[in-house]
Amino acid sequence: MVACATLGYLLSLSHLTPIKPLKSKRQLWKICLLASIFCVTIVLGNLSLKYIPVSFNQAIGATTPFFTAIFAVLMQGAPAASSDASTATDQPYANGHMLPVY
């Protein structure tokens, strides 16, 4: 996380990526909450390795996309809509994360 923050700061100094100012205290609150939840998740995940094998931990982690899709449908009431213009051939970089699966 420190490396990511340092790289982001250096990129902002080089004016390749501008720094976006916070719009409100509510936005700051949401960012802090998200960062805190992320840190707690990492700590609890590491602590869980005392009680379960690494292979089981990875198997549970592999189900994350499935449950994310299920919860998205439950919360939004419908599956994510796909656009006619955005297909796998139109967005090669967006689908590049699937290369290791093939």
TADA-V847070 format. One record per pair of residues at least 24 apart in sequence whose ideal C-beta (glycine too) atoms are under 10 Angstrom apart, sorted by the first residue. I is the first residue (numbers start at 1). J is the second residue. Records with the same first field share a line. If there is no record, write none. Layout:
# TADA-V847070
I: J ; J
This chain:
# TADA-V847070
1: 35 ; 38 ; 39 ; 42
